[in-house]
Amino acid sequence: MTTFRMKLAAAPLALILALGLSACGNSEAEPERVAAEAGHAEGEEHAEGEEHAEGEEGGAERVTIPAASAEASGIVVSTAGPGAIQETLNLTGRIMLQPAARAEVHAPYPGPVRAVTHNIGDMVQRGQTLARVESAESLQTYSIVTPISGVVLERQTNIGDVTSEDPLFVVGDLSRLQAELNVVTRDIGRVAPGQSVLITGLDGATRIEARIASVLPTADAHSQTLLARAPLTIPQGSPLRPGMAVRASVVLTEQQVPIAVARDAVQTLEGRTVVFVRVSEDTYEARAVTLGRAGRDTVEITAGLAPGEIYVSENAFLVKAEIGKGSASHDH
């Protein structure tokens, strides 16, 4: 009887009511049946609770993202393996024309300007006429031509002006630019010709690889910095223009490590440093890792990730967000 009361206390309300009805019917076998059903219901509830808890624990570690959705979201995976860790130095500077990419166009003989054929911003080809001047000595008209192809950057003359020693035009070839980078006193000696450098526009999207060509031996009187020059090969349609400010990352040293991942792959999840590993075609697991040395674009992994494993190298934050959604739904 004692056992029956204990089970009855744990039974749902519906079973208690059933017990009461059966008692009114004076059935001796009914209490044992009700107790058995109560125990069965209790076991089902306990099993369901265990399954839910296991789902919550798994949801905090793994998430399923269909392959098509991952591709559409820009989630990119890579294979873990050896890589280079680069020690870098961050500099600032400006984009300027290379010395040979700028030409000042003068009038060889003085005289009045009779025609001007191009204005600021016009594209011109080498040997193309920019203006015509009448020589004050011979009274013959001759052409002023550009010695290089490029864009008219300055126009300092109009029809009727008399030429002088000042340039009439300045033409620049915008495909031949260079980054002029400021090297502060404490970094003199660390930057040298031949070093690799990544030039980044202030928009963060424009990135060009280059090499330091020279470091000027004298410091600027106002900024007290040396200038390091890195010629640039500008692709068609590049937004970089002379005078624009840029950031630069100069590679000082480079060392190979057994496992290196993209910096964007490393995320923080619930206070842990993790990398998201793809364990099946559409399942990603948050893997706790230990970091080693950090470079400009890569980070060394010393524990938690094995060579050959597939990890999320781009847009890993999207996987983190999906895991966060799962955790939030379980909390409610």
C-alpha positions as CSV (number, residue, x, y, z in Angstrom):
1,M,0.0,0.0,0.0
2,T,2.8,2.3,0.8
3,T,4.4,1.7,-2.6
4,F,1.1,2.4,-4.3
5,R,0.8,5.8,-2.6
6,M,4.2,6.9,-3.6
7,K,3.5,6.1,-7.2
8,L,0.2,7.8,-7.0
9,A,1.7,11.0,-5.8
10,A,3.9,11.1,-8.9
11,A,1.1,10.2,-11.2
12,P,-0.6,12.8,-13.5
13,L,-3.9,14.4,-12.5
14,A,-5.8,12.4,-15.1
15,L,-4.7,9.1,-13.6
16,I,-5.7,10.3,-10.1
17,L,-9.2,11.0,-11.4
18,A,-9.3,7.6,-13.1
19,L,-8.3,6.0,-9.8
20,G,-11.1,7.8,-8.0
21,L,-13.7,6.6,-10.5
22,S,-12.4,3.0,-10.3
23,A,-12.7,3.1,-6.5
24,C,-16.3,4.1,-6.8
25,G,-16.8,0.9,-8.9
26,N,-15.4,-1.3,-6.0
27,S,-12.8,-3.0,-8.4
28,E,-10.0,-4.7,-6.5
29,A,-7.7,-4.9,-9.6
30,E,-8.1,-1.3,-10.7
31,P,-5.5,0.2,-8.2
32,E,-2.7,-2.0,-9.5
33,R,-3.5,-1.1,-13.2
34,V,-3.6,2.6,-12.5
35,A,-0.3,2.4,-10.6
36,A,1.3,0.6,-13.5
37,E,0.1,3.2,-15.9
38,A,1.3,6.0,-13.6
39,G,4.8,4.4,-13.5
40,H,4.7,4.0,-17.3
41,A,3.8,7.7,-17.8
42,E,6.5,8.8,-15.4
43,G,9.1,6.8,-17.3
44,E,8.0,8.4,-20.6
45,E,8.2,11.9,-19.2
46,H,11.7,11.2,-17.8
47,A,12.8,9.8,-21.2
48,E,11.5,12.8,-23.0
49,G,13.3,15.1,-20.6
50,E,16.6,13.3,-21.1
51,E,16.2,13.5,-24.9
52,H,15.5,17.2,-24.8
53,A,18.5,17.8,-22.5
54,E,20.7,15.9,-24.9
55,G,19.4,18.0,-27.8
56,E,20.2,21.2,-26.0
57,E,23.7,20.1,-25.3
58,G,24.3,19.0,-28.9
59,G,22.7,22.2,-30.2
60,A,25.3,24.3,-28.4
61,E,28.1,22.5,-30.2
62,R,26.7,21.7,-33.7
63,V,24.4,23.2,-36.3
64,T,23.0,22.0,-39.5
65,I,23.2,24.3,-42.5
66,P,22.1,22.9,-45.9
67,A,25.0,23.1,-48.5
68,A,23.0,25.3,-50.8
69,S,22.3,27.8,-48.0
70,A,25.9,27.8,-46.9
71,E,27.0,28.5,-50.4
72,A,24.5,31.3,-50.9
73,S,25.5,32.9,-47.6
74,G,29.2,32.9,-48.6
75,I,30.4,30.4,-46.1
76,V,33.7,29.1,-47.4
77,V,35.6,26.1,-46.0
78,S,39.3,25.2,-46.2
79,T,41.5,22.3,-45.3
80,A,43.6,22.7,-42.2
81,G,47.3,22.3,-42.8
82,P,50.7,24.1,-42.8
83,G,50.9,27.8,-43.4
84,A,53.0,30.9,-42.9
85,I,52.8,33.2,-39.9
86,Q,54.0,36.7,-40.8
87,E,55.2,39.3,-38.4
88,T,54.1,42.6,-39.8
89,L,54.5,46.3,-39.3
90,N,51.5,48.7,-39.9
91,L,52.2,52.0,-41.6
92,T,50.2,54.8,-43.1
93,G,50.8,56.8,-46.2
94,R,49.5,58.3,-49.4
95,I,49.2,57.3,-53.1
96,M,51.3,59.3,-55.4
97,L,52.4,59.2,-59.1
98,Q,55.6,57.5,-59.8
99,P,58.2,60.1,-60.8
100,A,58.3,58.9,-64.5
101,A,54.5,58.9,-64.6
102,R,54.2,62.7,-64.3
103,A,55.1,65.2,-67.0
104,E,55.1,69.0,-67.0
105,V,54.4,70.3,-70.5
106,H,56.2,73.6,-71.4
107,A,56.3,75.8,-74.4
108,P,59.8,75.7,-75.9
109,Y,59.5,79.2,-77.5
110,P,57.7,82.2,-75.9
111,G,54.6,83.6,-77.6
112,P,50.9,83.9,-77.4
113,V,48.7,80.9,-77.1
114,R,46.4,80.6,-80.1
115,A,44.5,77.4,-79.3
116,V,43.9,75.0,-76.4
117,T,42.6,71.6,-77.3
118,H,42.3,69.7,-74.0
119,N,41.1,70.4,-70.5
120,I,41.6,68.9,-67.0
121,G,40.5,65.3,-66.9
122,D,40.9,64.6,-70.6
123,M,42.6,61.3,-71.6
124,V,45.5,62.0,-74.0
125,Q,48.0,59.8,-75.9
126,R,51.7,60.4,-76.2
127,G,52.4,63.0,-79.0
128,Q,48.9,64.4,-78.9
129,T,48.5,68.2,-79.3
130,L,47.4,70.0,-76.2
131,A,47.7,73.6,-77.4
132,R,49.1,75.8,-80.3
133,V,51.4,78.7,-79.7
134,E,52.6,81.4,-82.1
135,S,56.4,82.0,-81.7
136,A,57.2,85.6,-80.9
137,E,60.4,85.3,-83.0
138,S,59.3,83.5,-86.1
139,L,55.6,84.3,-86.0
140,Q,55.0,80.7,-86.9
141,T,52.5,78.6,-84.9
142,Y,53.7,75.3,-83.4
143,S,52.1,72.5,-81.4
144,I,52.5,71.8,-77.7
145,V,52.3,67.9,-77.4
146,T,52.3,65.6,-74.4
147,P,55.4,63.4,-73.9
148,I,53.4,60.7,-72.1
149,S,50.0,59.1,-72.3
150,G,47.7,59.7,-69.4
151,V,45.2,62.2,-68.0
152,V,45.5,66.0,-68.0
153,L,45.9,66.8,-64.3
154,E,46.6,70.6,-64.6
155,R,45.9,73.3,-67.2
156,Q,47.7,76.6,-66.6
157,T,46.9,78.5,-69.8
158,N,44.1,80.0,-71.9
159,I,43.9,81.4,-75.4
160,G,45.7,84.8,-75.5
161,D,48.1,84.0,-72.7
162,V,51.8,84.6,-73.4
163,T,53.9,81.6,-72.5
164,S,56.6,81.7,-69.9
165,E,58.8,79.3,-68.0
166,D,55.8,77.9,-66.1
167,P,54.3,74.6,-67.4
168,L,51.2,74.9,-69.5
169,F,49.9,71.5,-68.6
170,V,50.6,68.6,-66.2
171,V,49.9,65.1,-67.5
172,G,49.9,62.0,-65.3
173,D,49.7,58.3,-66.0
174,L,47.3,57.0,-63.4
175,S,48.2,53.4,-64.0
176,R,51.7,54.0,-62.6
177,L,51.3,54.9,-59.0
178,Q,53.3,54.3,-55.8
179,A,52.5,54.2,-52.1
180,E,54.7,56.7,-50.1
181,L,54.7,55.3,-46.6
182,N,55.7,57.0,-43.4
183,V,58.3,55.2,-41.3
184,V,58.6,56.6,-37.7
185,T,61.9,56.9,-35.9
186,R,61.6,53.7,-33.8
187,D,61.0,51.6,-37.0
188,I,64.0,52.9,-39.0
189,G,66.0,49.8,-39.8
190,R,63.1,47.5,-39.8
191,V,61.8,48.5,-43.2
192,A,64.0,47.8,-46.2
193,P,63.8,47.4,-50.0
194,G,62.5,44.1,-51.1
195,Q,60.0,43.5,-48.3
196,S,56.5,42.5,-49.2
197,V,53.7,45.0,-48.4
198,L,49.9,44.9,-48.6
199,I,48.4,48.3,-49.5
200,T,44.8,48.8,-48.3
201,G,42.5,51.7,-49.2
202,L,40.6,53.4,-46.4
203,D,37.4,51.7,-47.7
204,G,39.0,48.4,-46.6
205,A,38.0,46.7,-49.9
206,T,40.9,47.8,-52.1
207,R,44.0,45.6,-51.5
208,I,47.1,45.5,-53.6
209,E,50.3,43.5,-53.0
210,A,53.5,45.3,-53.7
211,R,57.2,45.5,-52.6
212,I,59.2,48.2,-51.0
213,A,61.5,49.6,-53.7
214,S,63.4,52.2,-51.7
215,V,63.6,54.1,-48.4
216,L,64.6,57.7,-48.6
217,P,67.7,58.5,-46.5
218,T,66.5,61.8,-45.2
219,A,63.5,62.5,-42.9
220,D,60.7,64.9,-43.5
221,A,61.3,68.1,-41.6
222,H,57.7,68.4,-40.3
223,S,56.7,64.8,-39.6
224,Q,60.2,63.5,-38.8
225,T,59.5,60.3,-40.7
226,L,61.3,58.6,-43.5
227,L,59.4,57.7,-46.8
228,A,59.3,54.2,-48.0
229,R,58.2,53.9,-51.6
230,A,56.4,50.9,-53.1
231,P,55.5,51.0,-56.8
232,L,52.0,49.7,-57.6
233,T,50.5,47.9,-60.5
234,I,47.0,49.3,-60.7
235,P,44.3,47.0,-62.2
236,Q,41.7,48.4,-64.5
237,G,38.9,50.2,-62.6
238,S,40.9,50.6,-59.4
239,P,39.5,53.4,-57.1
240,L,43.0,54.4,-56.0
241,R,44.0,57.9,-57.0
242,P,47.0,60.2,-56.3
243,G,46.6,61.9,-53.0
244,M,44.5,59.2,-51.3
245,A,45.4,58.1,-47.9
246,V,46.2,54.3,-47.4
247,R,47.2,51.8,-44.8
248,A,50.0,49.4,-45.3
249,S,51.2,46.1,-43.7
250,V,54.9,45.4,-44.3
251,V,56.0,41.8,-43.8
252,L,59.1,41.8,-41.5
253,T,59.5,38.0,-41.0
254,E,57.7,34.8,-42.1
255,Q,57.7,31.4,-40.4
256,Q,56.0,28.1,-41.4
257,V,53.9,26.3,-38.8
258,P,52.2,22.9,-38.9
259,I,48.6,24.2,-38.7
260,A,47.5,27.7,-39.7
261,V,44.0,29.0,-40.3
262,A,42.5,32.2,-41.6
263,R,42.1,34.9,-38.9
264,D,38.4,35.1,-39.7
265,A,38.0,31.4,-38.8
266,V,38.7,32.0,-35.1
267,Q,35.6,33.0,-33.1
268,T,34.6,33.3,-29.5
269,L,31.6,31.2,-28.4
270,E,30.5,31.2,-24.7
271,G,33.9,32.3,-23.6
272,R,35.8,29.7,-25.6
273,T,38.0,30.2,-28.6
274,V,36.6,28.0,-31.3
275,V,36.9,27.1,-35.0
276,F,33.9,25.6,-36.8
277,V,34.7,22.2,-38.3
278,R,32.5,20.7,-41.0
279,V,31.9,17.2,-39.8
280,S,29.5,16.2,-42.6
281,E,28.2,17.8,-45.8
282,D,25.8,20.1,-43.9
283,T,26.8,19.9,-40.2
284,Y,29.3,22.2,-38.5
285,E,30.8,21.7,-35.0
286,A,32.2,24.3,-32.7
287,R,35.7,23.0,-31.9
288,A,37.6,24.5,-29.0
289,V,41.2,25.3,-30.0
290,T,44.4,26.7,-28.6
291,L,46.1,29.5,-30.4
292,G,49.8,30.1,-31.1
293,R,51.4,32.9,-33.0
294,A,49.3,35.3,-34.9
295,G,50.2,36.9,-38.3
296,R,48.6,39.4,-40.6
297,D,46.2,36.9,-42.3
298,T,46.6,33.6,-40.4
299,V,46.7,32.3,-36.9
300,E,48.6,29.2,-35.6
301,I,46.6,26.4,-34.0
302,T,48.5,24.4,-31.5
303,A,45.7,22.1,-30.2
304,G,42.1,21.2,-31.1
305,L,42.4,20.9,-34.9
306,A,44.1,18.2,-36.9
307,P,45.7,18.4,-40.4
308,G,43.2,17.6,-43.1
309,E,40.1,18.6,-41.2
310,I,37.7,20.9,-43.1
311,Y,37.0,24.2,-41.3
312,V,35.1,27.4,-42.0
313,S,37.6,29.9,-43.3
314,E,35.3,32.8,-44.4
315,N,32.1,34.1,-42.8
316,A,32.5,31.9,-39.8
317,F,30.4,34.4,-37.8
318,L,27.4,33.2,-39.7
319,V,27.8,29.7,-38.3
320,K,28.3,31.2,-34.9
321,A,25.0,33.1,-35.3
322,E,23.1,29.9,-36.3
323,I,24.4,28.1,-33.2
324,G,23.3,31.2,-31.1
325,K,19.8,30.9,-32.5
326,G,19.6,27.3,-31.5
327,S,20.8,28.1,-28.0
328,A,18.2,30.9,-27.7
329,S,15.4,28.7,-28.8
330,H,16.3,26.0,-26.1
331,D,16.4,28.7,-23.4
332,H,12.8,29.6,-24.1
